[in-house]
Amino acid sequence: MLETSTYDDPAVVPPSIRARWRFAETGSAAAILRAVCPAEWRDILDVLDTFALDPVTWLRPGGNLGEVPKTLDAMFKQRGWCARRLDLVSYGLVYDGGDNLVQRLPDVEQEGYIIDNFKGAVAVDVEWNAKDGNLDRDLGAYRAWHQAGVLTGAVIITQDRLALKSLAKRLWSEYQQTLPANLRQNRLPIDVNTSTTTNYDKARLRLKRGAAGTCPVLIVAACEATWNGQPYTAGT
């Protein structure tokens, strides 16, 4: 699938936001969402502009149920987005050689999954340290929903694993230097070494393979520039 880069257009994504996140897309997703779903796009930009990665909550165990995804989901909820399950129901109509209906075939139901944030015809999923199989589920569903005409586009918010791994190690090392020698420990409170969880590279690879079909999908990944610049401190 051909990658596009409409997020580089300052009229689509303001430079201040573009500089703080890493992006990838197919189907000119950013430009399409801006043009077709302007209210939802403004919400997405507002969240990206407002959110900053705080080491105190980021470097806390919890995976996809941790404080980072909770914070992002809460920010969307404040703007009228909700967790929703989107199911599809289809049926066939059989006609004779003319225009006479002969038979209505039984309904075929396709159960979806609970989208983290849904508004209008846009889905936003926060995939932060979840099992990478979630990406196959998300993109496959986006594809089916878009083909059915019920989804304009989708956004996956995740992390740049390698960039944040380097930052986490540095922040943790700096924090350890503030502790007495007998209380220091090398092991981080979160696992930054696993490569089997959701991240930018995993999501982008699946997009390039065409997992979302023709559905416009934008990947937004937190990186070092998303960090709020504060050190890690414990007990807060």
Secondary structure, DSSP 8 states (H G I E B T S, - for coil): --EE-GGGSTTTS-HHHHTTEEEEEETTHHHHHHHH-HHHHHHHHHHHHH--B-HHHHTSS-GGGSHHHHHHHHHHHHTT-EEEE--EEE--EEE-SSS-EEEE---EEE---EEEEEETTEEEEE-SS-BTHHHHHHHHHHHHHHHTTS--EEEEEEE-HHHHHHHHHHHHHHHHTTS-GGG--SS-SS--S--SB--HHHHHHHHHTTTTTTS-EEEEEE-GGGB-S----S--
